[in-house]
Amino acid sequence: MKCTLRDCSGEYQERRVSQVFTRDGQSFVVEGIPAMVCDVCGDTILNWSTVDRLLRAIEVRPEPEKFLPVYLFDKEVA
Ligand SMILES: [Zn+2]
């Protein structure tokens, strides 16, 4: 499928992506979400029915598989 962004000649490819979600002020990452990603500009289309199923699954089984450090982007670095 051709990219939906104007002036982009790319095509969407099936990929697995990571996405950050926030719920009740807590952020969490989900890896391996099936998505369509433009091979030129990187525009990403998530299948929202898949995401919805996944978020429900997380509610049922809230233990994460992995833990990762979180860094804050600070003025000192910029
Ligand atoms: Zn594109």
N, CA, C, O and the ligand as a Tripos MOL2 file, in Angstrom:
@<TRIPOS>MOLECULE
protein
  313   311    79     0     0
PROTEIN
NO_CHARGES

@<TRIPOS>ATOM
      1 N           0.8450   -1.1980    0.0000 N.3       1 MET1
      2 CA          0.0000    0.0000    0.0000 C.3       1 MET1
      3 C           0.8820    1.2510    0.0000 C.2       1 MET1
      4 O           1.9000    1.3180    0.6880 O.2       1 MET1
      5 N           0.4630    2.2260   -0.7850 N.am      2 LYS2
      6 CA          1.2530    3.4450   -0.9100 C.3       2 LYS2
      7 C           1.0950    4.3240    0.3300 C.2       2 LYS2
      8 O           0.0370    4.3440    0.9590 O.2       2 LYS2
      9 N           2.1540    5.0460    0.6680 N.am      3 CYS3
     10 CA          2.1330    5.9310    1.8370 C.3       3 CYS3
     11 C           1.0430    6.9890    1.6970 C.2       3 CYS3
     12 O           0.8050    7.5220    0.6130 O.2       3 CYS3
     13 N           0.3830    7.2820    2.8280 N.am      4 THR4
     14 CA         -0.7160    8.2540    2.8020 C.3       4 THR4
     15 C          -0.2100    9.6890    2.9350 C.2       4 THR4
     16 O          -0.9820   10.6340    2.7700 O.2       4 THR4
     17 N           1.0890    9.8600    3.2340 N.am      5 LEU5
     18 CA          1.6100   11.2150    3.3760 C.3       5 LEU5
     19 C           1.8560   11.8400    2.0140 C.2       5 LEU5
     20 O           2.3930   11.2070    1.1050 O.2       5 LEU5
     21 N           1.4510   13.0980    1.8970 N.am      6 ARG6
     22 CA          1.6230   13.8360    0.6650 C.3       6 ARG6
     23 C           3.1180   13.9310    0.3460 C.2       6 ARG6
     24 O           3.9370   14.0900    1.2510 O.2       6 ARG6
     25 N           3.4650   13.8370   -0.9130 N.am      7 ASP7
     26 CA          4.8390   13.9760   -1.3850 C.3       7 ASP7
     27 C           5.7540   12.8240   -0.9570 C.2       7 ASP7
     28 O           6.9650   12.9060   -1.1600 O.2       7 ASP7
     29 N           5.2120   11.7650   -0.3770 N.am      8 CYS8
     30 CA          6.0520   10.6200   -0.0210 C.3       8 CYS8
     31 C           5.7850    9.5070   -1.0270 C.2       8 CYS8
     32 O           4.6350    9.1600   -1.2950 O.2       8 CYS8
     33 N           6.8650    8.9510   -1.5820 N.am      9 SER9
     34 CA          6.7220    7.9210   -2.6140 C.3       9 SER9
     35 C           6.8460    6.5200   -2.0130 C.2       9 SER9
     36 O           6.8940    5.5290   -2.7410 O.2       9 SER9
     37 N           6.8980    6.4460   -0.6820 N.am     10 GLY10
     38 CA          7.1300    5.1640   -0.0030 C.3      10 GLY10
     39 C           5.9380    4.2160   -0.0540 C.2      10 GLY10
     40 O           4.8280    4.5890   -0.4330 O.2      10 GLY10
     41 N           6.2110    2.9730    0.3450 N.am     11 GLU11
     42 CA          5.1890    1.9310    0.4450 C.3      11 GLU11
     43 C           5.1960    1.4110    1.8790 C.2      11 GLU11
     44 O           6.2510    1.3120    2.5060 O.2      11 GLU11
     45 N           3.9990    1.0760    2.3990 N.am     12 TYR12
     46 CA          3.9370    0.4930    3.7430 C.3      12 TYR12
     47 C           4.3900   -0.9610    3.6970 C.2      12 TYR12
     48 O           4.0390   -1.7140    2.7880 O.2      12 TYR12
     49 N           5.1820   -1.3360    4.7030 N.am     13 GLN13
     50 CA          5.6460   -2.7080    4.8620 C.3      13 GLN13
     51 C           5.1570   -3.2170    6.2200 C.2      13 GLN13
     52 O           5.0430   -2.4410    7.1690 O.2      13 GLN13
     53 N           4.8660   -4.5260    6.3130 N.am     14 GLU14
     54 CA          4.4750   -5.0820    7.6110 C.3      14 GLU14
     55 C           5.6970   -5.1620    8.5090 C.2      14 GLU14
     56 O           6.7200   -5.7420    8.1450 O.2      14 GLU14
     57 N           5.5710   -4.5690    9.6910 N.am     15 ARG15
     58 CA          6.6780   -4.5620   10.6530 C.3      15 ARG15
     59 C           6.1190   -4.8130   12.0380 C.2      15 ARG15
     60 O           4.9100   -4.7660   12.2620 O.2      15 ARG15
     61 N           7.0170   -5.0770   12.9510 N.am     16 ARG16
     62 CA          6.6560   -5.1280   14.3740 C.3      16 ARG16
     63 C           7.2550   -3.8900   15.0070 C.2      16 ARG16
     64 O           8.4390   -3.6090   14.8230 O.2      16 ARG16
     65 N           6.4540   -3.1480   15.7500 N.am     17 VAL17
     66 CA          6.9440   -1.9020   16.3340 C.3      17 VAL17
     67 C           6.7650   -1.9030   17.8510 C.2      17 VAL17
     68 O           6.0130   -2.7010   18.4110 O.2      17 VAL17
     69 N           7.4810   -0.9800   18.4960 N.am     18 SER18
     70 CA          7.3110   -0.7460   19.9240 C.3      18 SER18
     71 C           6.5370    0.5470   20.0840 C.2      18 SER18
     72 O           6.6970    1.4800   19.2980 O.2      18 SER18
     73 N           5.6980    0.5960   21.1070 N.am     19 GLN19
     74 CA          4.8980    1.7890   21.3210 C.3      19 GLN19
     75 C           4.7870    2.0400   22.8140 C.2      19 GLN19
     76 O           4.6520    1.1070   23.6050 O.2      19 GLN19
     77 N           4.8440    3.3200   23.1940 N.am     20 VAL20
     78 CA          4.6820    3.6810   24.6070 C.3      20 VAL20
     79 C           3.2310    4.0590   24.8520 C.2      20 VAL20
     80 O           2.6520    4.8520   24.1100 O.2      20 VAL20
     81 N           2.6580    3.4970   25.8790 N.am     21 PHE21
     82 CA          1.2990    3.8450   26.2930 C.3      21 PHE21
     83 C           1.3630    4.4300   27.6930 C.2      21 PHE21
     84 O           2.2710    4.1130   28.4620 O.2      21 PHE21
     85 N           0.4070    5.2810   28.0240 N.am     22 THR22
     86 CA          0.3450    5.8380   29.3720 C.3      22 THR22
     87 C          -1.0490    5.5990   29.9340 C.2      22 THR22
     88 O          -2.0570    5.8880   29.2900 O.2      22 THR22
     89 N          -1.0810    5.0690   31.1410 N.am     23 ARG23
     90 CA         -2.3610    4.8460   31.7890 C.3      23 ARG23
     91 C          -2.2120    5.2310   33.2560 C.2      23 ARG23
     92 O          -1.2710    4.7950   33.9190 O.2      23 ARG23
     93 N          -3.1330    6.0430   33.7670 N.am     24 ASP24
     94 CA         -3.0880    6.5240   35.1590 C.3      24 ASP24
     95 C          -1.7220    7.1240   35.4900 C.2      24 ASP24
     96 O          -1.1950    6.9100   36.5820 O.2      24 ASP24
     97 N          -1.1460    7.8790   34.5390 N.am     25 GLY25
     98 CA          0.1360    8.5340   34.7660 C.3      25 GLY25
     99 C           1.3410    7.6150   34.7030 C.2      25 GLY25
    100 O           2.4730    8.0720   34.8620 O.2      25 GLY25
    101 N           1.1170    6.3110   34.4710 N.am     26 GLN26
    102 CA          2.2070    5.3490   34.3750 C.3      26 GLN26
    103 C           2.4270    5.0080   32.9030 C.2      26 GLN26
    104 O           1.4900    4.6610   32.1850 O.2      26 GLN26
    105 N           3.6900    5.1150   32.4650 N.am     27 SER27
    106 CA          3.9910    4.7500   31.0900 C.3      27 SER27
    107 C           4.4490    3.3060   31.0240 C.2      27 SER27
    108 O           5.0760    2.7960   31.9530 O.2      27 SER27
    109 N           4.1320    2.6590   29.9280 N.am     28 PHE28
    110 CA          4.6580    1.3260   29.7000 C.3      28 PHE28
    111 C           4.8490    1.1160   28.2110 C.2      28 PHE28
    112 O           4.1830    1.7440   27.3890 O.2      28 PHE28
    113 N           5.7680    0.2240   27.8780 N.am     29 VAL29
    114 CA          6.1210   -0.0230   26.4860 C.3      29 VAL29
    115 C           5.5780   -1.3860   26.0780 C.2      29 VAL29
    116 O           5.6640   -2.3510   26.8360 O.2      29 VAL29
    117 N           5.0270   -1.4540   24.8890 N.am     30 VAL30
    118 CA          4.6390   -2.7330   24.3220 C.3      30 VAL30
    119 C           5.4830   -2.9560   23.0820 C.2      30 VAL30
    120 O           5.4970   -2.1220   22.1770 O.2      30 VAL30
    121 N           6.1850   -4.0740   23.0360 N.am     31 GLU31
    122 CA          7.0180   -4.4100   21.8830 C.3      31 GLU31
    123 C           6.3110   -5.4330   21.0140 C.2      31 GLU31
    124 O           5.4620   -6.1870   21.4880 O.2      31 GLU31
    125 N           6.6650   -5.4510   19.7510 N.am     32 GLY32
    126 CA          6.1830   -6.4930   18.8450 C.3      32 GLY32
    127 C           4.7770   -6.2910   18.3390 C.2      32 GLY32
    128 O           4.1180   -7.2570   17.9540 O.2      32 GLY32
    129 N           4.2910   -5.0450   18.3270 N.am     33 ILE33
    130 CA          2.9400   -4.7740   17.8260 C.3      33 ILE33
    131 C           2.9530   -4.8060   16.2970 C.2      33 ILE33
    132 O           3.7670   -4.1180   15.6810 O.2      33 ILE33
    133 N           2.0810   -5.5810   15.6780 N.am     34 PRO34
    134 CA          2.0230   -5.5750   14.2220 C.3      34 PRO34
    135 C           1.5690   -4.2180   13.6970 C.2      34 PRO34
    136 O           0.5850   -3.6570   14.1800 O.2      34 PRO34
    137 N           2.2850   -3.6950   12.7120 N.am     35 ALA35
    138 CA          1.9620   -2.3670   12.1720 C.3      35 ALA35
    139 C           2.4050   -2.2960   10.7180 C.2      35 ALA35
    140 O           3.1710   -3.1320   10.2410 O.2      35 ALA35
    141 N           1.9020   -1.2730   10.0220 N.am     36 MET36
    142 CA          2.3550   -0.9810    8.6690 C.3      36 MET36
    143 C           3.2480    0.2510    8.7630 C.2      36 MET36
    144 O           2.8300    1.2910    9.2710 O.2      36 MET36
    145 N           4.4880    0.1280    8.2690 N.am     37 VAL37
    146 CA          5.4460    1.2230    8.3840 C.3      37 VAL37
    147 C           5.9490    1.6120    6.9940 C.2      37 VAL37
    148 O           6.3550    0.7570    6.2080 O.2      37 VAL37
    149 N           5.9150    2.9220    6.7030 N.am     38 CYS38
    150 CA          6.3950    3.4090    5.4120 C.3      38 CYS38
    151 C           7.9100    3.2100    5.3260 C.2      38 CYS38
    152 O           8.6400    3.5580    6.2550 O.2      38 CYS38
    153 N           8.3790    2.6470    4.2040 N.am     39 ASP39
    154 CA          9.8110    2.3570    4.0810 C.3      39 ASP39
    155 C          10.6300    3.6080    3.7630 C.2      39 ASP39
    156 O          11.8600    3.5570    3.7730 O.2      39 ASP39
    157 N           9.9640    4.7330    3.4820 N.am     40 VAL40
    158 CA         10.6960    5.9650    3.1960 C.3      40 VAL40
    159 C          10.6480    6.9360    4.3860 C.2      40 VAL40
    160 O          11.6930    7.3470    4.8900 O.2      40 VAL40
    161 N           9.4320    7.3060    4.8380 N.am     41 CYS41
    162 CA          9.3330    8.3390    5.8710 C.3      41 CYS41
    163 C           9.1050    7.7670    7.2710 C.2      41 CYS41
    164 O           9.2050    8.4950    8.2580 O.2      41 CYS41
    165 N           8.8020    6.4850    7.3640 N.am     42 GLY42
    166 CA          8.6240    5.8760    8.6770 C.3      42 GLY42
    167 C           7.2390    6.0670    9.2730 C.2      42 GLY42
    168 O           7.0080    5.7040   10.4260 O.2      42 GLY42
    169 N           6.3070    6.6370    8.4970 N.am     43 ASP43
    170 CA          4.9340    6.7900    8.9870 C.3      43 ASP43
    171 C           4.3940    5.4090    9.3890 C.2      43 ASP43
    172 O           4.5690    4.4260    8.6690 O.2      43 ASP43
    173 N           3.7350    5.3600   10.5510 N.am     44 THR44
    174 CA          3.3160    4.0750   11.1070 C.3      44 THR44
    175 C           1.8080    4.0170   11.2820 C.2      44 THR44
    176 O           1.2030    4.9370   11.8330 O.2      44 THR44
    177 N           1.2090    2.9410   10.8130 N.am     45 ILE45
    178 CA         -0.2250    2.7360   11.0210 C.3      45 ILE45
    179 C          -0.3970    1.5130   11.9090 C.2      45 ILE45
    180 O          -0.0280    0.3990   11.5360 O.2      45 ILE45
    181 N          -0.9660    1.7420   13.0960 N.am     46 LEU46
    182 CA         -1.2260    0.6180   13.9900 C.3      46 LEU46
    183 C          -2.6090    0.0780   13.6910 C.2      46 LEU46
    184 O          -3.5260    0.8180   13.3350 O.2      46 LEU46
    185 N          -2.7370   -1.2330   13.8450 N.am     47 ASN47
    186 CA         -4.0410   -1.8550   13.7500 C.3      47 ASN47
    187 C          -4.6890   -1.7050   15.1310 C.2      47 ASN47
    188 O          -4.3500   -2.4330   16.0640 O.2      47 ASN47
    189 N          -5.6340   -0.7450   15.2540 N.am     48 TRP48
    190 CA         -6.1500   -0.3950   16.5800 C.3      48 TRP48
    191 C          -6.9790   -1.4900   17.2210 C.2      48 TRP48
    192 O          -7.0950   -1.5290   18.4460 O.2      48 TRP48
    193 N          -7.5580   -2.3760   16.4340 N.am     49 SER49
    194 CA         -8.2920   -3.4800   17.0660 C.3      49 SER49
    195 C          -7.2970   -4.4290   17.7280 C.2      49 SER49
    196 O          -7.5870   -5.0050   18.7770 O.2      49 SER49
    197 N          -6.1150   -4.5930   17.1130 N.am     50 THR50
    198 CA         -5.0470   -5.3960   17.7170 C.3      50 THR50
    199 C          -4.5730   -4.7480   19.0130 C.2      50 THR50
    200 O          -4.4080   -5.4200   20.0310 O.2      50 THR50
    201 N          -4.3550   -3.4230   18.9630 N.am     51 VAL51
    202 CA         -3.8750   -2.6930   20.1370 C.3      51 VAL51
    203 C          -4.8880   -2.8080   21.2760 C.2      51 VAL51
    204 O          -4.5140   -3.0090   22.4320 O.2      51 VAL51
    205 N          -6.1610   -2.6810   20.9430 N.am     52 ASP52
    206 CA         -7.2240   -2.7630   21.9340 C.3      52 ASP52
    207 C          -7.2350   -4.1350   22.6110 C.2      52 ASP52
    208 O          -7.3750   -4.2300   23.8310 O.2      52 ASP52
    209 N          -7.0850   -5.2030   21.8080 N.am     53 ARG53
    210 CA         -7.0260   -6.5720   22.3570 C.3      53 ARG53
    211 C          -5.8560   -6.6990   23.3140 C.2      53 ARG53
    212 O          -5.9570   -7.2940   24.3870 O.2      53 ARG53
    213 N          -4.7330   -6.1160   22.8860 N.am     54 LEU54
    214 CA         -3.5140   -6.2010   23.6700 C.3      54 LEU54
    215 C          -3.6470   -5.4650   25.0050 C.2      54 LEU54
    216 O          -3.2070   -5.9690   26.0380 O.2      54 LEU54
    217 N          -4.2540   -4.2730   24.9840 N.am     55 LEU55
    218 CA         -4.4190   -3.5070   26.2110 C.3      55 LEU55
    219 C          -5.3330   -4.2490   27.1870 C.2      55 LEU55
    220 O          -5.1290   -4.1900   28.4000 O.2      55 LEU55
    221 N          -6.3320   -4.9430   26.6610 N.am     56 ARG56
    222 CA         -7.2040   -5.7730   27.5050 C.3      56 ARG56
    223 C          -6.4100   -6.9090   28.1250 C.2      56 ARG56
    224 O          -6.5810   -7.2270   29.3020 O.2      56 ARG56
    225 N          -5.5280   -7.5300   27.3150 N.am     57 ALA57
    226 CA         -4.6960   -8.6420   27.7960 C.3      57 ALA57
    227 C          -3.7980   -8.1780   28.9370 C.2      57 ALA57
    228 O          -3.5620   -8.9180   29.8920 O.2      57 ALA57
    229 N          -3.2980   -6.9410   28.8310 N.am     58 ILE58
    230 CA         -2.4320   -6.3980   29.8740 C.3      58 ILE58
    231 C          -3.2080   -6.2310   31.1850 C.2      58 ILE58
    232 O          -2.6670   -6.4430   32.2710 O.2      58 ILE58
    233 N          -4.4780   -5.8490   31.0660 N.am     59 GLU59
    234 CA         -5.2960   -5.7000   32.2710 C.3      59 GLU59
    235 C          -5.4820   -7.0280   32.9890 C.2      59 GLU59
    236 O          -5.5190   -7.0870   34.2180 O.2      59 GLU59
    237 N          -5.5980   -8.0940   32.1980 N.am     60 VAL60
    238 CA         -5.7930   -9.4260   32.7700 C.3      60 VAL60
    239 C          -4.4990   -9.9450   33.3880 C.2      60 VAL60
    240 O          -4.5060  -10.5570   34.4560 O.2      60 VAL60
    241 N          -3.3740   -9.6830   32.6860 N.am     61 ARG61
    242 CA         -2.0800  -10.2180   33.1430 C.3      61 ARG61
    243 C          -1.0880   -9.0620   33.2230 C.2      61 ARG61
    244 O          -0.3030   -8.8460   32.3000 O.2      61 ARG61
    245 N          -1.1260   -8.3160   34.3370 N.am     62 PRO62
    246 CA         -0.3700   -7.0600   34.3820 C.3      62 PRO62
    247 C           1.1340   -7.1840   34.5890 C.2      62 PRO62
    248 O           1.8240   -6.1650   34.5800 O.2      62 PRO62
    249 N           1.6750   -8.3910   34.7770 N.am     63 GLU63
    250 CA          3.1220   -8.5240   34.9970 C.3      63 GLU63
    251 C           3.8970   -8.3040   33.7080 C.2      63 GLU63
    252 O           3.6850   -9.0270   32.7340 O.2      63 GLU63
    253 N           4.8040   -7.3070   33.6820 N.am     64 PRO64
    254 CA          5.5990   -7.1040   32.4660 C.3      64 PRO64
    255 C           6.6270   -8.2140   32.2480 C.2      64 PRO64
    256 O           7.0690   -8.8630   33.1960 O.2      64 PRO64
    257 N           7.0010   -8.4220   30.9820 N.am     65 GLU65
    258 CA          8.0090   -9.4260   30.6200 C.3      65 GLU65
    259 C           9.4190   -8.8860   30.8220 C.2      65 GLU65
    260 O          10.3470   -9.6410   31.1120 O.2      65 GLU65
    261 N           9.5730   -7.5650   30.6650 N.am     66 LYS66
    262 CA         10.8900   -6.9460   30.7530 C.3      66 LYS66
    263 C          10.7650   -5.6400   31.5210 C.2      66 LYS66
    264 O           9.6790   -5.0780   31.6590 O.2      66 LYS66
    265 N          11.9000   -5.1730   32.0160 N.am     67 PHE67
    266 CA         11.9510   -3.8590   32.6460 C.3      67 PHE67
    267 C          12.9720   -3.0220   31.8950 C.2      67 PHE67
    268 O          13.9640   -3.5540   31.3980 O.2      67 PHE67
    269 N          12.7400   -1.7160   31.8060 N.am     68 LEU68
    270 CA         13.7210   -0.8790   31.1230 C.3      68 LEU68
    271 C          13.9050    0.4310   31.8670 C.2      68 LEU68
    272 O          12.9750    0.9340   32.4980 O.2      68 LEU68
    273 N          15.1260    0.9870   31.7880 N.am     69 PRO69
    274 CA         15.3550    2.2630   32.4430 C.3      69 PRO69
    275 C          14.6840    3.3880   31.6700 C.2      69 PRO69
    276 O          14.5640    3.3250   30.4470 O.2      69 PRO69
    277 N          14.2530    4.4070   32.3790 N.am     70 VAL70
    278 CA         13.6250    5.5720   31.7580 C.3      70 VAL70
    279 C          14.4830    6.7910   32.0520 C.2      70 VAL70
    280 O          14.8370    7.0360   33.2050 O.2      70 VAL70
    281 N          14.8180    7.5520   31.0260 N.am     71 TYR71
    282 CA         15.5980    8.7690   31.1820 C.3      71 TYR71
    283 C          14.7300    9.9610   30.8410 C.2      71 TYR71
    284 O          13.9060    9.8960   29.9280 O.2      71 TYR71
    285 N          14.9120   11.0530   31.5710 N.am     72 LEU72
    286 CA         14.1830   12.2700   31.2570 C.3      72 LEU72
    287 C          15.0650   13.1910   30.4350 C.2      72 LEU72
    288 O          16.2400   13.3740   30.7540 O.2      72 LEU72
    289 N          14.5130   13.7670   29.3870 N.am     73 PHE73
    290 CA         15.2480   14.7390   28.5770 C.3      73 PHE73
    291 C          15.2760   16.0330   29.3480 C.2      73 PHE73
    292 O          14.2400   16.6210   29.6590 O.2      73 PHE73
    293 N          16.4840   16.4650   29.6510 N.am     74 ASP74
    294 CA         16.6920   17.5620   30.5710 C.3      74 ASP74
    295 C          17.3260   18.7380   29.8340 C.2      74 ASP74
    296 O          18.0200   18.5410   28.8370 O.2      74 ASP74
    297 N          17.0960   19.9450   30.3120 N.am     75 LYS75
    298 CA         17.6750   21.1350   29.6720 C.3      75 LYS75
    299 C          19.1980   21.0650   29.6200 C.2      75 LYS75
    300 O          19.8100   21.5610   28.6740 O.2      75 LYS75
    301 N          19.8130   20.4540   30.6310 N.am     76 GLU76
    302 CA         21.2710   20.3410   30.7060 C.3      76 GLU76
    303 C          21.8590   19.6710   29.4590 C.2      76 GLU76
    304 O          22.9630   20.0070   29.0330 O.2      76 GLU76
    305 N          21.1390   18.7510   28.8950 N.am     77 VAL77
    306 CA         21.6470   17.9880   27.7510 C.3      77 VAL77
    307 C          21.4790   18.7600   26.4480 C.2      77 VAL77
    308 O          22.2890   18.6320   25.5300 O.2      77 VAL77
    309 N          20.4170   19.5640   26.3760 N.am     78 ALA78
    310 CA         20.0690   20.2250   25.1260 C.3      78 ALA78
    311 C          21.0280   21.3840   24.7700 C.2      78 ALA78
    312 O          20.8550   22.0330   23.7390 O.2      78 ALA78
    313 ZN          5.9270    7.7070    3.6160 Zn       79 ZN79
@<TRIPOS>BOND
     1     1     2 1
     2     2     3 1
     3     3     4 2
     4     3     5 am
     5     5     6 1
     6     6     7 1
     7     7     8 2
     8     7     9 am
     9     9    10 1
    10    10    11 1
    11    11    12 2
    12    11    13 am
    13    13    14 1
    14    14    15 1
    15    15    16 2
    16    15    17 am
    17    17    18 1
    18    18    19 1
    19    19    20 2
    20    19    21 am
    21    21    22 1
    22    22    23 1
    23    23    24 2
    24    23    25 am
    25    25    26 1
    26    26    27 1
    27    27    28 2
    28    27    29 am
    29    29    30 1
    30    30    31 1
    31    31    32 2
    32    31    33 am
    33    33    34 1
    34    34    35 1
    35    35    36 2
    36    35    37 am
    37    37    38 1
    38    38    39 1
    39    39    40 2
    40    39    41 am
    41    41    42 1
    42    42    43 1
    43    43    44 2
    44    43    45 am
    45    45    46 1
    46    46    47 1
    47    47    48 2
    48    47    49 am
    49    49    50 1
    50    50    51 1
    51    51    52 2
    52    51    53 am
    53    53    54 1
    54    54    55 1
    55    55    56 2
    56    55    57 am
    57    57    58 1
    58    58    59 1
    59    59    60 2
    60    59    61 am
    61    61    62 1
    62    62    63 1
    63    63    64 2
    64    63    65 am
    65    65    66 1
    66    66    67 1
    67    67    68 2
    68    67    69 am
    69    69    70 1
    70    70    71 1
    71    71    72 2
    72    71    73 am
    73    73    74 1
    74    74    75 1
    75    75    76 2
    76    75    77 am
    77    77    78 1
    78    78    79 1
    79    79    80 2
    80    79    81 am
    81    81    82 1
    82    82    83 1
    83    83    84 2
    84    83    85 am
    85    85    86 1
    86    86    87 1
    87    87    88 2
    88    87    89 am
    89    89    90 1
    90    90    91 1
    91    91    92 2
    92    91    93 am
    93    93    94 1
    94    94    95 1
    95    95    96 2
    96    95    97 am
    97    97    98 1
    98    98    99 1
    99    99   100 2
   100    99   101 am
   101   101   102 1
   102   102   103 1
   103   103   104 2
   104   103   105 am
   105   105   106 1
   106   106   107 1
   107   107   108 2
   108   107   109 am
   109   109   110 1
   110   110   111 1
   111   111   112 2
   112   111   113 am
   113   113   114 1
   114   114   115 1
   115   115   116 2
   116   115   117 am
   117   117   118 1
   118   118   119 1
   119   119   120 2
   120   119   121 am
   121   121   122 1
   122   122   123 1
   123   123   124 2
   124   123   125 am
   125   125   126 1
   126   126   127 1
   127   127   128 2
   128   127   129 am
   129   129   130 1
   130   130   131 1
   131   131   132 2
   132   131   133 am
   133   133   134 1
   134   134   135 1
   135   135   136 2
   136   135   137 am
   137   137   138 1
   138   138   139 1
   139   139   140 2
   140   139   141 am
   141   141   142 1
   142   142   143 1
   143   143   144 2
   144   143   145 am
   145   145   146 1
   146   146   147 1
   147   147   148 2
   148   147   149 am
   149   149   150 1
   150   150   151 1
   151   151   152 2
   152   151   153 am
   153   153   154 1
   154   154   155 1
   155   155   156 2
   156   155   157 am
   157   157   158 1
   158   158   159 1
   159   159   160 2
   160   159   161 am
   161   161   162 1
   162   162   163 1
   163   163   164 2
   164   163   165 am
   165   165   166 1
   166   166   167 1
   167   167   168 2
   168   167   169 am
   169   169   170 1
   170   170   171 1
   171   171   172 2
   172   171   173 am
   173   173   174 1
   174   174   175 1
   175   175   176 2
   176   175   177 am
   177   177   178 1
   178   178   179 1
   179   179   180 2
   180   179   181 am
   181   181   182 1
   182   182   183 1
   183   183   184 2
   184   183   185 am
   185   185   186 1
   186   186   187 1
   187   187   188 2
   188   187   189 am
   189   189   190 1
   190   190   191 1
   191   191   192 2
   192   191   193 am
   193   193   194 1
   194   194   195 1
   195   195   196 2
   196   195   197 am
   197   197   198 1
   198   198   199 1
   199   199   200 2
   200   199   201 am
   201   201   202 1
   202   202   203 1
   203   203   204 2
   204   203   205 am
   205   205   206 1
   206   206   207 1
   207   207   208 2
   208   207   209 am
   209   209   210 1
   210   210   211 1
   211   211   212 2
   212   211   213 am
   213   213   214 1
   214   214   215 1
   215   215   216 2
   216   215   217 am
   217   217   218 1
   218   218   219 1
   219   219   220 2
   220   219   221 am
   221   221   222 1
   222   222   223 1
   223   223   224 2
   224   223   225 am
   225   225   226 1
   226   226   227 1
   227   227   228 2
   228   227   229 am
   229   229   230 1
   230   230   231 1
   231   231   232 2
   232   231   233 am
   233   233   234 1
   234   234   235 1
   235   235   236 2
   236   235   237 am
   237   237   238 1
   238   238   239 1
   239   239   240 2
   240   239   241 am
   241   241   242 1
   242   242   243 1
   243   243   244 2
   244   243   245 am
   245   245   246 1
   246   246   247 1
   247   247   248 2
   248   247   249 am
   249   249   250 1
   250   250   251 1
   251   251   252 2
   252   251   253 am
   253   253   254 1
   254   254   255 1
   255   255   256 2
   256   255   257 am
   257   257   258 1
   258   258   259 1
   259   259   260 2
   260   259   261 am
   261   261   262 1
   262   262   263 1
   263   263   264 2
   264   263   265 am
   265   265   266 1
   266   266   267 1
   267   267   268 2
   268   267   269 am
   269   269   270 1
   270   270   271 1
   271   271   272 2
   272   271   273 am
   273   273   274 1
   274   274   275 1
   275   275   276 2
   276   275   277 am
   277   277   278 1
   278   278   279 1
   279   279   280 2
   280   279   281 am
   281   281   282 1
   282   282   283 1
   283   283   284 2
   284   283   285 am
   285   285   286 1
   286   286   287 1
   287   287   288 2
   288   287   289 am
   289   289   290 1
   290   290   291 1
   291   291   292 2
   292   291   293 am
   293   293   294 1
   294   294   295 1
   295   295   296 2
   296   295   297 am
   297   297   298 1
   298   298   299 1
   299   299   300 2
   300   299   301 am
   301   301   302 1
   302   302   303 1
   303   303   304 2
   304   303   305 am
   305   305   306 1
   306   306   307 1
   307   307   308 2
   308   307   309 am
   309   309   310 1
   310   310   311 1
   311   311   312 2
@<TRIPOS>SUBSTRUCTURE
     1 MET1         2 RESIDUE 1 A MET
     2 LYS2         6 RESIDUE 1 A LYS
     3 CYS3        10 RESIDUE 1 A CYS
     4 THR4        14 RESIDUE 1 A THR
     5 LEU5        18 RESIDUE 1 A LEU
     6 ARG6        22 RESIDUE 1 A ARG
     7 ASP7        26 RESIDUE 1 A ASP
     8 CYS8        30 RESIDUE 1 A CYS
     9 SER9        34 RESIDUE 1 A SER
    10 GLY10       38 RESIDUE 1 A GLY
    11 GLU11       42 RESIDUE 1 A GLU
    12 TYR12       46 RESIDUE 1 A TYR
    13 GLN13       50 RESIDUE 1 A GLN
    14 GLU14       54 RESIDUE 1 A GLU
    15 ARG15       58 RESIDUE 1 A ARG
    16 ARG16       62 RESIDUE 1 A ARG
    17 VAL17       66 RESIDUE 1 A VAL
    18 SER18       70 RESIDUE 1 A SER
    19 GLN19       74 RESIDUE 1 A GLN
    20 VAL20       78 RESIDUE 1 A VAL
    21 PHE21       82 RESIDUE 1 A PHE
    22 THR22       86 RESIDUE 1 A THR
    23 ARG23       90 RESIDUE 1 A ARG
    24 ASP24       94 RESIDUE 1 A ASP
    25 GLY25       98 RESIDUE 1 A GLY
    26 GLN26      102 RESIDUE 1 A GLN
    27 SER27      106 RESIDUE 1 A SER
    28 PHE28      110 RESIDUE 1 A PHE
    29 VAL29      114 RESIDUE 1 A VAL
    30 VAL30      118 RESIDUE 1 A VAL
    31 GLU31      122 RESIDUE 1 A GLU
    32 GLY32      126 RESIDUE 1 A GLY
    33 ILE33      130 RESIDUE 1 A ILE
    34 PRO34      134 RESIDUE 1 A PRO
    35 ALA35      138 RESIDUE 1 A ALA
    36 MET36      142 RESIDUE 1 A MET
    37 VAL37      146 RESIDUE 1 A VAL
    38 CYS38      150 RESIDUE 1 A CYS
    39 ASP39      154 RESIDUE 1 A ASP
    40 VAL40      158 RESIDUE 1 A VAL
    41 CYS41      162 RESIDUE 1 A CYS
    42 GLY42      166 RESIDUE 1 A GLY
    43 ASP43      170 RESIDUE 1 A ASP
    44 THR44      174 RESIDUE 1 A THR
    45 ILE45      178 RESIDUE 1 A ILE
    46 LEU46      182 RESIDUE 1 A LEU
    47 ASN47      186 RESIDUE 1 A ASN
    48 TRP48      190 RESIDUE 1 A TRP
    49 SER49      194 RESIDUE 1 A SER
    50 THR50      198 RESIDUE 1 A THR
    51 VAL51      202 RESIDUE 1 A VAL
    52 ASP52      206 RESIDUE 1 A ASP
    53 ARG53      210 RESIDUE 1 A ARG
    54 LEU54      214 RESIDUE 1 A LEU
    55 LEU55      218 RESIDUE 1 A LEU
    56 ARG56      222 RESIDUE 1 A ARG
    57 ALA57      226 RESIDUE 1 A ALA
    58 ILE58      230 RESIDUE 1 A ILE
    59 GLU59      234 RESIDUE 1 A GLU
    60 VAL60      238 RESIDUE 1 A VAL
    61 ARG61      242 RESIDUE 1 A ARG
    62 PRO62      246 RESIDUE 1 A PRO
    63 GLU63      250 RESIDUE 1 A GLU
    64 PRO64      254 RESIDUE 1 A PRO
    65 GLU65      258 RESIDUE 1 A GLU
    66 LYS66      262 RESIDUE 1 A LYS
    67 PHE67      266 RESIDUE 1 A PHE
    68 LEU68      270 RESIDUE 1 A LEU
    69 PRO69      274 RESIDUE 1 A PRO
    70 VAL70      278 RESIDUE 1 A VAL
    71 TYR71      282 RESIDUE 1 A TYR
    72 LEU72      286 RESIDUE 1 A LEU
    73 PHE73      290 RESIDUE 1 A PHE
    74 ASP74      294 RESIDUE 1 A ASP
    75 LYS75      298 RESIDUE 1 A LYS
    76 GLU76      302 RESIDUE 1 A GLU
    77 VAL77      306 RESIDUE 1 A VAL
    78 ALA78      310 RESIDUE 1 A ALA
    79 ZN79       313 GROUP 0 **** ****
